């Protein structure tokens, strides 16, 4: 396993609780849209066994051509030791990344794509939208729906409707409006539905989509194959 040690080159305060850490991109490090990585803080591998308290699974919110690895995360007042340590890091300090993989690359199957996310889950979708806006081949259109009760919506410069490019973006701040809209989107029985958020959020969205007749193979989750069965049991497909 290759571990890349890299420096923080910029810290962006997206909202009072959300920060994006931009990391220098090692020369031979590459990734695709929808990727996540293991993001670790100094000292995580100092002992005989890795200190899992200093490692988190994080989505990469940038594309390779932006030349920085973006990690966007919410850090609340009361937070874990990991987040508290991260909050105190400064530009120039080192972090580690390893085991990078994409569970949700943009499928180009001449279908409509729907991106369903909660809060900072939008970070996973930012690269998919940028990739689509640069190259729309074999994607009919994309619609993004994000719920954030804080009303401090993220990446509004990217998630801005562009009708000429067949991209629409919608933000809501309450569950009622959100699930009503999910139901409306599920009227497209041939669409592809990507979901990113907490496990509870995934469960509720899958239930809402399945009730409208959306099939498991139309639902994309940011989960490894072995975890997928917990959310989309095989028997549902029969």
N, C-alpha and C positions, 0 to 999 in steps of 0.2 A: 504493500500500500504506500502510495506516495503522499507525503504531507508537504503542502506548500505553505511556507511562512512568508507572509506578505505584510506590508505596512498600510495603515489607514492614511489615505491622502486627503480625505475631506469628510466632514460630518455635517449632514443637512438636517435641520430641525423642520420636519414636514408639518408637524402640529406640536402643541405642548407635550404630548405623550408619545409621539412617533418620530423616530430618527432613522435616517439612511446613512449607513457607513459605507463610503466608497473606498475600496481597497485597490492597491496597485495590482495590475494583472501580470502574473508571471508569464514569461515568454511562451512557454509550451502549454499554458493552461487555456483550455477552451471549453465551451458548453453550448447547449442549445436552449431555445426558449422553453419556459416551463421547468427549468432545472432547480434542484435544491442541492445543498451541500452540507457537510458537517462543518460547523463553524466553532472553533475552539480558542480558548484564551490561554495566555501564557501559563505554563505549569501543568497543563492538562496531562502531559505524558512524562512528568518528572519522576513518578514512582514506578513500581513494578507493573502496576496496572493503570490504564488510563483513568483519570478522575472524571467520571461522567458528569459531575456537577459543573464542570467547566466546558462542556460540549453541548451544543444545541443543533438541531436540524433546522436549517433556514433556507427559504427560497432565495434565488438570485433575481433581483429586480431589474437587472440591466441586460443588454445584449453585448456580445463580444466586441462589436465595432465601436461601442461607447468607451472601450478601453479601460474601464474600471469595473470591478466586481461589486455590485450593489447589494447590500444586506439591509433590508428595511424591517424594523421591529418596533413594537409598542413597549415602552418602559413606564410602568405606572409608579406612583409615589411609593406604594407598598409593593415590593417585587422580590424575586428570587435573588440568591447570592450571585448567580450568573449575570442577571440583568443589572444588578447594582454595580458589579465590577465593570461591566460593559459601559455603563453610564459614565464611569469615571475615566475611561480611556480617552486619550487625546490623539490628534493628528501626529503621525510619525511613529506611534507605537505598533508593535507587531501582533498579529493574530494568525491562526492557522486555518487552512481549509483542506478538506480531503473527502474522498468518496462522493464525488459529484455525479448526479444522475437526473434524468428527466422522466417523470411519469406522465406528464401532460404536454407533450409537444403539440403544436397546432396541426390537426388532421386536415389534409387538403383533399376532401372527397366530394367536392361540388355540392356541399350542403350548407345550411345556415348554422352558425355556431353561436351558442348562448353561454356567456360567462357569468356564473352566479357566485358571488363572494360576500364575505362579511368582514367589515373593518379592514385590517391590515392584510387580509387575504388577497386584496387587490394587487399586492406586490408581485404575486406569482403570475398574474395576468398581464402586467405591464409589458413584459417582453413579447408575449403572444400578440398583443395589439400592435406594438411597434413593428413586429415582423410582418403582420398582415398589411399594415398601412404602407410598408415599403414594397411588399410583393403580395398582391391579392390572388395570385394564381389558385384556381380550384377551390376557392372559398366563396360561397354566394354572398354572404354578409355576416357581420358580427354584431351582436347586441350584448352589452355589459350591464348587469344589474348588481348594484352593491348596496348593502344595508350597513349603516353606521349610526348608532343611536347618539353618538357624540355630536353628530352633524358636522364634524371636521373632516370632510371628505378628502381623500388622498389623490395625488397625481391628476388633478383636474385639468392640467395642461395637456395630458395625454388622453385622459378619458373625457374627451369633448366630442360631442356628436359631429360627424363629418358626412352628411348625406351623400355628397358626391363620391365618397369612397365606400359607401354602404356600411358605415360604422355608426352605431347609436350607443349612447351611454346614459344610464339612468341611475340616480342616487336616491335612496329613500331612508328615512330615519326611524321607521317603526315596522314591526313584524306583520301587522295586518296588511299594509300596503304592499309589503315585500311579497308575501305569499299569494296575494291576489294577482300580482304581476307574474309570478312564477306560473300560476295556473293559466294565465293568458298566453304566456310564451309556449307552454306545453301543448297549445293547440296545433303547433307545428309537429306533426307526428313523425317527421323525417329528420328533425334537427339533431344536433350534437350538443349535449349539455355538460359543461365543465363546472365542477363545484369545488370551491376552496374555502375552508373555514374550520372551526372546531369540529370534533367528532359529532357532537350533538347537532350542530348545524348541518353536517352531511346527512345524518339520519333523517332530519325533518325534511330536507330538500328531496332526498330520494323517495321518501314516502309521498310527498306532494306530486312528484313527477310520475311515479308508478301508478298513483290513483288516476292520473290523466292518460294512462296507457303508454307512457314512454318505456321502452324496453331497456334492460340492464346494459346491453351493448352500446346504447346511445349515451350512457352516462360515464363521464371521465372524472376520476378522483386522483388527487395528488397522493396516491398510496402505492406501495410496492405490491406486486401480484399477490403475495401471501396474505396481505392485509385486506385486499379487495373483497375476499369472500365474506369477511365479517360484515361488510356493508351491503354487498350485492350477492347474497347466497345463490349458488348455482341453480337451486331448484326454482328460483323465481323466473328463470329464463325458459323453463319448460311449460 
